[in-house]
Amino acid sequence: MLVLTRSLHQVILIGDNIEVAPDRIGTKVVRFSVRASGYPVARGECPSAGDASKDGVLILARKCGEKILIGGDIIVTLLKIQGNRVKVGVTAPPTVVILRDELAA
Protein backbone atom coordinates (compact mmCIF):
# COMPACT_ATOMS: atom_id res chain seq x y z
CA MET A 1 0.00 0.00 0.00
CA LEU A 2 1.28 3.44 -0.97
CA VAL A 3 0.32 6.14 1.58
CA LEU A 4 -0.06 9.74 0.42
CA THR A 5 -1.01 12.89 2.33
CA ARG A 6 -3.30 15.17 0.30
CA SER A 7 -4.98 18.53 0.86
CA LEU A 8 -8.22 19.71 -0.69
CA HIS A 9 -8.32 19.15 -4.48
CA GLN A 10 -4.81 17.63 -4.64
CA VAL A 11 -5.08 14.78 -7.13
CA ILE A 12 -3.72 11.24 -6.98
CA LEU A 13 -3.10 9.86 -10.47
CA ILE A 14 -3.51 6.09 -10.78
CA GLY A 15 -2.49 4.50 -14.05
CA ASP A 16 -3.35 6.40 -17.24
CA ASN A 17 -7.03 7.27 -16.72
CA ILE A 18 -7.85 7.46 -12.98
CA GLU A 19 -7.84 10.58 -10.80
CA VAL A 20 -8.86 10.64 -7.13
CA ALA A 21 -8.97 13.85 -5.07
CA PRO A 22 -10.47 14.99 -1.75
CA ASP A 23 -13.28 17.37 -2.72
CA ARG A 24 -14.45 18.28 0.79
CA ILE A 25 -12.74 17.48 4.11
CA GLY A 26 -14.85 17.34 7.27
CA THR A 27 -13.95 16.26 10.78
CA LYS A 28 -15.25 12.71 10.28
CA VAL A 29 -16.07 12.40 6.57
CA VAL A 30 -14.15 13.19 3.38
CA ARG A 31 -15.88 13.58 0.02
CA PHE A 32 -13.76 12.27 -2.87
CA SER A 33 -14.18 12.95 -6.56
CA VAL A 34 -13.18 9.96 -8.68
CA ARG A 35 -12.56 10.34 -12.42
CA ALA A 36 -12.27 6.87 -13.86
CA SER A 37 -13.97 6.70 -17.26
CA GLY A 38 -14.51 3.13 -18.30
CA TYR A 39 -13.76 1.66 -14.86
CA PRO A 40 -16.38 0.38 -12.43
CA VAL A 41 -16.13 2.32 -9.16
CA ALA A 42 -17.76 1.17 -5.92
CA ARG A 43 -17.87 1.75 -2.19
CA GLY A 44 -15.90 -0.89 -0.31
CA GLU A 45 -18.93 -2.09 1.63
CA CYS A 46 -21.09 -2.39 -1.49
CA PRO A 47 -18.97 -3.59 -4.43
CA SER A 48 -21.76 -3.35 -7.01
CA ALA A 49 -22.75 0.29 -6.41
CA GLY A 50 -21.71 3.12 -8.72
CA ASP A 51 -20.11 3.38 -12.12
CA ALA A 52 -18.01 6.32 -13.27
CA SER A 53 -18.21 5.31 -16.92
CA LYS A 54 -21.41 7.33 -17.55
CA ASP A 55 -20.12 10.88 -17.08
CA GLY A 56 -16.58 10.13 -15.93
CA VAL A 57 -16.99 11.42 -12.35
CA LEU A 58 -18.29 9.78 -9.20
CA ILE A 59 -18.49 11.56 -5.83
CA LEU A 60 -18.22 9.34 -2.74
CA ALA A 61 -18.08 10.25 0.96
CA ARG A 62 -15.79 8.08 3.08
CA LYS A 63 -15.09 7.78 6.81
CA CYS A 64 -11.71 6.65 8.16
CA GLY A 65 -11.06 3.04 7.24
CA GLU A 66 -13.59 3.00 4.39
CA LYS A 67 -12.56 2.09 0.86
CA ILE A 68 -13.22 2.98 -2.77
CA LEU A 69 -12.86 0.09 -5.22
CA ILE A 70 -11.80 0.93 -8.78
CA GLY A 71 -11.88 -1.83 -11.36
CA GLY A 72 -11.13 -5.21 -9.90
CA ASP A 73 -7.70 -4.52 -8.46
CA ILE A 74 -7.33 -0.92 -7.21
CA ILE A 75 -8.33 0.06 -3.66
CA VAL A 76 -8.24 3.60 -2.25
CA THR A 77 -8.59 3.75 1.56
CA LEU A 78 -9.10 6.82 3.75
CA LEU A 79 -6.60 6.25 6.55
CA LYS A 80 -6.66 9.47 8.59
CA ILE A 81 -8.12 12.98 8.66
CA GLN A 82 -5.69 15.62 9.98
CA GLY A 83 -7.35 19.05 9.92
CA ASN A 84 -7.43 20.12 6.26
CA ARG A 85 -5.29 17.16 5.09
CA VAL A 86 -6.01 13.46 4.65
CA LYS A 87 -3.86 10.34 4.52
CA VAL A 88 -4.92 8.04 1.72
CA GLY A 89 -3.68 4.51 1.06
CA VAL A 90 -3.65 3.18 -2.51
CA THR A 91 -3.30 -0.52 -3.24
CA ALA A 92 -2.74 -1.45 -6.90
CA PRO A 93 -0.87 -4.04 -8.94
CA PRO A 94 2.88 -3.36 -9.26
CA THR A 95 2.47 -2.51 -12.96
CA VAL A 96 0.14 0.44 -12.19
CA VAL A 97 1.88 3.81 -11.76
CA ILE A 98 0.64 5.97 -8.85
CA LEU A 99 1.67 9.64 -8.77
CA ARG A 100 0.86 12.86 -6.98
CA ASP A 101 -0.45 15.31 -9.58
CA GLU A 102 2.47 17.71 -9.04
CA LEU A 103 4.90 14.98 -10.18
CA ALA A 104 3.07 14.16 -13.43
CA ALA A 105 4.12 17.32 -15.28
C-alpha positions in Angstrom: 0.0 0.0 0.0 1.3 3.4 -1.0 0.3 6.1 1.6 -0.1 9.7 0.4 -1.0 12.9 2.3 -3.3 15.2 0.3 -5.0 18.5 0.9 -8.2 19.7 -0.7 -8.3 19.1 -4.5 -4.8 17.6 -4.6 -5.1 14.8 -7.1 -3.7 11.2 -7.0 -3.1 9.9 -10.5 -3.5 6.1 -10.8 -2.5 4.5 -14.1 -3.4 6.4 -17.2 -7.0 7.3 -16.7 -7.8 7.5 -13.0 -7.8 10.6 -10.8 -8.9 10.6 -7.1 -9.0 13.8 -5.1 -10.5 15.0 -1.8 -13.3 17.4 -2.7 -14.4 18.3 0.8 -12.7 17.5 4.1 -14.9 17.3 7.3 -13.9 16.3 10.8 -15.3 12.7 10.3 -16.1 12.4 6.6 -14.2 13.2 3.4 -15.9 13.6 0.0 -13.8 12.3 -2.9 -14.2 12.9 -6.6 -13.2 10.0 -8.7 -12.6 10.3 -12.4 -12.3 6.9 -13.9 -14.0 6.7 -17.3 -14.5 3.1 -18.3 -13.8 1.7 -14.9 -16.4 0.4 -12.4 -16.1 2.3 -9.2 -17.8 1.2 -5.9 -17.9 1.7 -2.2 -15.9 -0.9 -0.3 -18.9 -2.1 1.6 -21.1 -2.4 -1.5 -19.0 -3.6 -4.4 -21.8 -3.4 -7.0 -22.8 0.3 -6.4 -21.7 3.1 -8.7 -20.1 3.4 -12.1 -18.0 6.3 -13.3 -18.2 5.3 -16.9 -21.4 7.3 -17.6 -20.1 10.9 -17.1 -16.6 10.1 -15.9 -17.0 11.4 -12.3 -18.3 9.8 -9.2 -18.5 11.6 -5.8 -18.2 9.3 -2.7 -18.1 10.3 1.0 -15.8 8.1 3.1 -15.1 7.8 6.8 -11.7 6.6 8.2 -11.1 3.0 7.2 -13.6 3.0 4.4 -12.6 2.1 0.9 -13.2 3.0 -2.8 -12.9 0.1 -5.2 -11.8 0.9 -8.8 -11.9 -1.8 -11.4 -11.1 -5.2 -9.9 -7.7 -4.5 -8.5 -7.3 -0.9 -7.2 -8.3 0.1 -3.7 -8.2 3.6 -2.2 -8.6 3.7 1.6 -9.1 6.8 3.7 -6.6 6.2 6.6 -6.7 9.5 8.6 -8.1 13.0 8.7 -5.7 15.6 10.0 -7.3 19.0 9.9 -7.4 20.1 6.3 -5.3 17.2 5.1 -6.0 13.5 4.7 -3.9 10.3 4.5 -4.9 8.0 1.7 -3.7 4.5 1.1 -3.7 3.2 -2.5 -3.3 -0.5 -3.2 -2.7 -1.4 -6.9 -0.9 -4.0 -8.9 2.9 -3.4 -9.3 2.5 -2.5 -13.0 0.1 0.4 -12.2 1.9 3.8 -11.8 0.6 6.0 -8.9 1.7 9.6 -8.8 0.9 12.9 -7.0 -0.5 15.3 -9.6 2.5 17.7 -9.0 4.9 15.0 -10.2 3.1 14.2 -13.4 4.1 17.3 -15.3 
